[in-house]
Amino acid sequence: MRDTFRSVGAIIGLVLGLALMWMLGWGGMVPAAIFGAGGAVIGGMSGERIADRGGRTK
């Protein structure tokens, strides 16, 4: 269950990171890699924290 939350959080973080990049007016491969990777890592960590808060992990 924790892995599912981490994966979903990483995907959401990736999308939010790229959306933030686009809203700031940045473009290109390097900013996309930085914003995408940062968003995925933060989203994955957030997903794990949400899963741990639920108390139903196995």
Rosetta constraint file for C-alpha pairs under 8 A:
AtomPair CA 1 CA 5 HARMONIC 6.51 0.50
AtomPair CA 1 CA 51 HARMONIC 7.35 0.50
AtomPair CA 1 CA 56 HARMONIC 7.88 0.50
AtomPair CA 1 CA 57 HARMONIC 5.75 0.50
AtomPair CA 1 CA 58 HARMONIC 6.95 0.50
AtomPair CA 2 CA 6 HARMONIC 6.17 0.50
AtomPair CA 2 CA 47 HARMONIC 7.73 0.50
AtomPair CA 2 CA 48 HARMONIC 5.98 0.50
AtomPair CA 2 CA 51 HARMONIC 5.49 0.50
AtomPair CA 2 CA 52 HARMONIC 7.45 0.50
AtomPair CA 2 CA 57 HARMONIC 6.07 0.50
AtomPair CA 2 CA 58 HARMONIC 7.96 0.50
AtomPair CA 3 CA 7 HARMONIC 6.09 0.50
AtomPair CA 3 CA 48 HARMONIC 7.66 0.50
AtomPair CA 4 CA 8 HARMONIC 6.13 0.50
AtomPair CA 5 CA 9 HARMONIC 5.90 0.50
AtomPair CA 5 CA 44 HARMONIC 7.54 0.50
AtomPair CA 5 CA 47 HARMONIC 4.77 0.50
AtomPair CA 5 CA 48 HARMONIC 6.09 0.50
AtomPair CA 5 CA 50 HARMONIC 7.47 0.50
AtomPair CA 5 CA 51 HARMONIC 6.15 0.50
AtomPair CA 6 CA 10 HARMONIC 6.04 0.50
AtomPair CA 6 CA 43 HARMONIC 7.34 0.50
AtomPair CA 6 CA 44 HARMONIC 4.42 0.50
AtomPair CA 6 CA 45 HARMONIC 6.74 0.50
AtomPair CA 6 CA 46 HARMONIC 7.48 0.50
AtomPair CA 6 CA 47 HARMONIC 4.56 0.50
AtomPair CA 6 CA 48 HARMONIC 5.29 0.50
AtomPair CA 7 CA 11 HARMONIC 6.30 0.50
AtomPair CA 7 CA 44 HARMONIC 6.33 0.50
AtomPair CA 7 CA 47 HARMONIC 7.58 0.50
AtomPair CA 8 CA 12 HARMONIC 6.20 0.50
AtomPair CA 8 CA 43 HARMONIC 8.00 0.50
AtomPair CA 8 CA 44 HARMONIC 7.47 0.50
AtomPair CA 8 CA 47 HARMONIC 7.09 0.50
AtomPair CA 9 CA 13 HARMONIC 5.92 0.50
AtomPair CA 9 CA 40 HARMONIC 7.33 0.50
AtomPair CA 9 CA 43 HARMONIC 4.36 0.50
AtomPair CA 9 CA 44 HARMONIC 4.75 0.50
AtomPair CA 9 CA 45 HARMONIC 7.54 0.50
AtomPair CA 9 CA 46 HARMONIC 6.50 0.50
AtomPair CA 9 CA 47 HARMONIC 4.71 0.50
AtomPair CA 10 CA 14 HARMONIC 6.01 0.50
AtomPair CA 10 CA 39 HARMONIC 7.10 0.50
AtomPair CA 10 CA 40 HARMONIC 4.18 0.50
AtomPair CA 10 CA 41 HARMONIC 6.30 0.50
AtomPair CA 10 CA 42 HARMONIC 7.25 0.50
AtomPair CA 10 CA 43 HARMONIC 4.46 0.50
AtomPair CA 10 CA 44 HARMONIC 4.33 0.50
AtomPair CA 10 CA 45 HARMONIC 7.96 0.50
AtomPair CA 10 CA 47 HARMONIC 7.51 0.50
AtomPair CA 11 CA 15 HARMONIC 6.32 0.50
AtomPair CA 11 CA 40 HARMONIC 6.30 0.50
AtomPair CA 11 CA 43 HARMONIC 7.28 0.50
AtomPair CA 12 CA 16 HARMONIC 6.13 0.50
AtomPair CA 12 CA 39 HARMONIC 7.95 0.50
AtomPair CA 12 CA 40 HARMONIC 7.40 0.50
AtomPair CA 12 CA 43 HARMONIC 6.45 0.50
AtomPair CA 13 CA 17 HARMONIC 5.90 0.50
AtomPair CA 13 CA 36 HARMONIC 7.59 0.50
AtomPair CA 13 CA 38 HARMONIC 7.91 0.50
AtomPair CA 13 CA 39 HARMONIC 4.22 0.50
AtomPair CA 13 CA 40 HARMONIC 4.65 0.50
AtomPair CA 13 CA 41 HARMONIC 7.38 0.50
AtomPair CA 13 CA 42 HARMONIC 6.52 0.50
AtomPair CA 13 CA 43 HARMONIC 4.30 0.50
AtomPair CA 13 CA 44 HARMONIC 7.37 0.50
AtomPair CA 14 CA 18 HARMONIC 6.24 0.50
AtomPair CA 14 CA 35 HARMONIC 7.66 0.50
AtomPair CA 14 CA 36 HARMONIC 4.83 0.50
AtomPair CA 14 CA 37 HARMONIC 6.81 0.50
AtomPair CA 14 CA 38 HARMONIC 7.65 0.50
AtomPair CA 14 CA 39 HARMONIC 4.75 0.50
AtomPair CA 14 CA 40 HARMONIC 4.59 0.50
AtomPair CA 14 CA 43 HARMONIC 7.41 0.50
AtomPair CA 15 CA 19 HARMONIC 6.06 0.50
AtomPair CA 15 CA 36 HARMONIC 7.33 0.50
AtomPair CA 15 CA 39 HARMONIC 7.53 0.50
AtomPair CA 16 CA 20 HARMONIC 6.04 0.50
AtomPair CA 16 CA 39 HARMONIC 6.58 0.50
AtomPair CA 17 CA 21 HARMONIC 6.28 0.50
AtomPair CA 17 CA 35 HARMONIC 4.93 0.50
AtomPair CA 17 CA 36 HARMONIC 5.18 0.50
AtomPair CA 17 CA 37 HARMONIC 7.96 0.50
AtomPair CA 17 CA 38 HARMONIC 7.02 0.50
AtomPair CA 17 CA 39 HARMONIC 4.66 0.50
AtomPair CA 17 CA 40 HARMONIC 7.65 0.50
AtomPair CA 18 CA 22 HARMONIC 6.21 0.50
AtomPair CA 18 CA 32 HARMONIC 6.40 0.50
AtomPair CA 18 CA 35 HARMONIC 5.95 0.50
AtomPair CA 18 CA 36 HARMONIC 5.63 0.50
AtomPair CA 18 CA 39 HARMONIC 7.86 0.50
AtomPair CA 19 CA 23 HARMONIC 6.11 0.50
AtomPair CA 20 CA 24 HARMONIC 6.17 0.50
AtomPair CA 20 CA 35 HARMONIC 7.79 0.50
AtomPair CA 21 CA 25 HARMONIC 6.46 0.50
AtomPair CA 21 CA 26 HARMONIC 5.49 0.50
AtomPair CA 21 CA 27 HARMONIC 7.21 0.50
AtomPair CA 21 CA 31 HARMONIC 7.31 0.50
AtomPair CA 21 CA 32 HARMONIC 7.12 0.50
AtomPair CA 21 CA 35 HARMONIC 6.47 0.50
AtomPair CA 22 CA 26 HARMONIC 5.78 0.50
AtomPair CA 22 CA 27 HARMONIC 6.91 0.50
AtomPair CA 26 CA 31 HARMONIC 6.93 0.50
AtomPair CA 27 CA 31 HARMONIC 6.38 0.50
AtomPair CA 27 CA 32 HARMONIC 6.92 0.50
AtomPair CA 28 CA 32 HARMONIC 6.20 0.50
AtomPair CA 29 CA 33 HARMONIC 6.13 0.50
AtomPair CA 30 CA 34 HARMONIC 6.25 0.50
AtomPair CA 31 CA 35 HARMONIC 5.94 0.50
AtomPair CA 32 CA 36 HARMONIC 5.59 0.50
AtomPair CA 33 CA 37 HARMONIC 5.76 0.50
AtomPair CA 34 CA 38 HARMONIC 5.95 0.50
AtomPair CA 35 CA 39 HARMONIC 5.94 0.50
AtomPair CA 36 CA 40 HARMONIC 6.07 0.50
AtomPair CA 37 CA 41 HARMONIC 6.15 0.50
AtomPair CA 38 CA 42 HARMONIC 6.15 0.50
AtomPair CA 39 CA 43 HARMONIC 5.81 0.50
AtomPair CA 40 CA 44 HARMONIC 5.97 0.50
AtomPair CA 41 CA 45 HARMONIC 6.22 0.50
AtomPair CA 42 CA 46 HARMONIC 6.10 0.50
AtomPair CA 43 CA 47 HARMONIC 6.06 0.50
AtomPair CA 44 CA 48 HARMONIC 6.30 0.50
AtomPair CA 45 CA 49 HARMONIC 6.36 0.50
AtomPair CA 46 CA 50 HARMONIC 6.21 0.50
AtomPair CA 47 CA 51 HARMONIC 6.17 0.50
AtomPair CA 48 CA 52 HARMONIC 6.13 0.50
AtomPair CA 49 CA 53 HARMONIC 6.11 0.50
AtomPair CA 50 CA 54 HARMONIC 6.52 0.50
AtomPair CA 51 CA 55 HARMONIC 7.05 0.50
AtomPair CA 51 CA 56 HARMONIC 7.48 0.50
AtomPair CA 51 CA 57 HARMONIC 6.82 0.50
AtomPair CA 52 CA 56 HARMONIC 7.56 0.50
AtomPair CA 52 CA 57 HARMONIC 6.82 0.50
